[in-house]
Structure formats: C-alpha cells, structure tokens
Amino acid sequence: MSFEDSAPVAYVEGFQTGNLMDDPRLVASSTAYDLALGSALSHQESVARVRAAAEEHEHDQQ
C-alpha cells in the first residue's frame, strides 16, 4: 500500500499468519512478487498446461 504522507507498507499473509512489513527493501521485493502473481495463469489454464505436459511425458516414455 502506498501513501502520500508516509512510506509504503505491504501485508503478507500465509497459513495462519499475517505480517505488516514496513522495511522499504522488503516492501519492494513483495511488490515484485505481486507483479509475478499478476502474470500467473488462471487455475484452469495451469491445470490444462500440467495435463498437457504429463501427457507429452507419458507419450515420450512409450
């Protein structure tokens, strides 16, 4: 989260945890991770890609 009058912060959540980060280096690295997630495939596209790779691998094994 960015603010006009203070440094940016990031909230990171995991299994049964949550952490508000205010260290500028950590906030910057979490922003890069967030951008990577934004470029990720949808769940359906991911499943389709994994299935296609598995089928190709199975075909190559025969």
Rosetta constraint file for C-alpha pairs under 8 A:
AtomPair CA 1 CA 8 HARMONIC 5.52 0.50
AtomPair CA 1 CA 9 HARMONIC 5.33 0.50
AtomPair CA 1 CA 10 HARMONIC 5.89 0.50
AtomPair CA 2 CA 6 HARMONIC 7.90 0.50
AtomPair CA 2 CA 7 HARMONIC 6.96 0.50
AtomPair CA 2 CA 8 HARMONIC 4.44 0.50
AtomPair CA 2 CA 9 HARMONIC 6.71 0.50
AtomPair CA 3 CA 7 HARMONIC 6.54 0.50
AtomPair CA 3 CA 8 HARMONIC 6.05 0.50
AtomPair CA 7 CA 22 HARMONIC 7.47 0.50
AtomPair CA 7 CA 24 HARMONIC 7.62 0.50
AtomPair CA 8 CA 22 HARMONIC 6.79 0.50
AtomPair CA 8 CA 24 HARMONIC 7.27 0.50
AtomPair CA 8 CA 27 HARMONIC 7.13 0.50
AtomPair CA 9 CA 20 HARMONIC 6.89 0.50
AtomPair CA 9 CA 21 HARMONIC 5.58 0.50
AtomPair CA 9 CA 22 HARMONIC 4.74 0.50
AtomPair CA 9 CA 23 HARMONIC 7.61 0.50
AtomPair CA 9 CA 24 HARMONIC 7.71 0.50
AtomPair CA 9 CA 27 HARMONIC 6.03 0.50
AtomPair CA 10 CA 20 HARMONIC 5.78 0.50
AtomPair CA 10 CA 21 HARMONIC 5.17 0.50
AtomPair CA 10 CA 22 HARMONIC 6.74 0.50
AtomPair CA 10 CA 27 HARMONIC 5.56 0.50
AtomPair CA 10 CA 30 HARMONIC 7.17 0.50
AtomPair CA 11 CA 18 HARMONIC 7.03 0.50
AtomPair CA 11 CA 19 HARMONIC 5.62 0.50
AtomPair CA 11 CA 20 HARMONIC 4.42 0.50
AtomPair CA 11 CA 21 HARMONIC 6.13 0.50
AtomPair CA 12 CA 18 HARMONIC 5.69 0.50
AtomPair CA 12 CA 19 HARMONIC 5.24 0.50
AtomPair CA 12 CA 20 HARMONIC 6.43 0.50
AtomPair CA 12 CA 21 HARMONIC 7.58 0.50
AtomPair CA 13 CA 17 HARMONIC 5.79 0.50
AtomPair CA 13 CA 18 HARMONIC 4.29 0.50
AtomPair CA 13 CA 19 HARMONIC 6.40 0.50
AtomPair CA 14 CA 18 HARMONIC 6.17 0.50
AtomPair CA 21 CA 26 HARMONIC 6.88 0.50
AtomPair CA 21 CA 27 HARMONIC 6.49 0.50
AtomPair CA 22 CA 26 HARMONIC 7.44 0.50
AtomPair CA 22 CA 27 HARMONIC 6.57 0.50
AtomPair CA 23 CA 27 HARMONIC 6.16 0.50
AtomPair CA 24 CA 28 HARMONIC 6.06 0.50
AtomPair CA 25 CA 29 HARMONIC 6.29 0.50
AtomPair CA 26 CA 30 HARMONIC 6.13 0.50
AtomPair CA 27 CA 31 HARMONIC 6.26 0.50
AtomPair CA 28 CA 32 HARMONIC 6.62 0.50
AtomPair CA 29 CA 33 HARMONIC 6.48 0.50
AtomPair CA 30 CA 34 HARMONIC 6.11 0.50
AtomPair CA 31 CA 35 HARMONIC 6.25 0.50
AtomPair CA 32 CA 36 HARMONIC 6.34 0.50
AtomPair CA 33 CA 37 HARMONIC 6.31 0.50
AtomPair CA 34 CA 38 HARMONIC 6.29 0.50
AtomPair CA 35 CA 39 HARMONIC 6.59 0.50
AtomPair CA 36 CA 40 HARMONIC 6.53 0.50
AtomPair CA 41 CA 45 HARMONIC 5.76 0.50
AtomPair CA 41 CA 46 HARMONIC 5.76 0.50
AtomPair CA 42 CA 46 HARMONIC 6.06 0.50
AtomPair CA 43 CA 47 HARMONIC 6.20 0.50
AtomPair CA 44 CA 48 HARMONIC 6.16 0.50
AtomPair CA 45 CA 49 HARMONIC 6.13 0.50
AtomPair CA 46 CA 50 HARMONIC 6.21 0.50
AtomPair CA 47 CA 51 HARMONIC 6.11 0.50
AtomPair CA 48 CA 52 HARMONIC 6.13 0.50
AtomPair CA 49 CA 53 HARMONIC 6.18 0.50
AtomPair CA 50 CA 54 HARMONIC 6.11 0.50
AtomPair CA 51 CA 55 HARMONIC 6.10 0.50
AtomPair CA 52 CA 56 HARMONIC 6.11 0.50
AtomPair CA 53 CA 57 HARMONIC 6.07 0.50
AtomPair CA 54 CA 58 HARMONIC 6.06 0.50
AtomPair CA 55 CA 59 HARMONIC 6.08 0.50
AtomPair CA 56 CA 60 HARMONIC 6.16 0.50
AtomPair CA 57 CA 61 HARMONIC 6.30 0.50
AtomPair CA 58 CA 62 HARMONIC 6.71 0.50
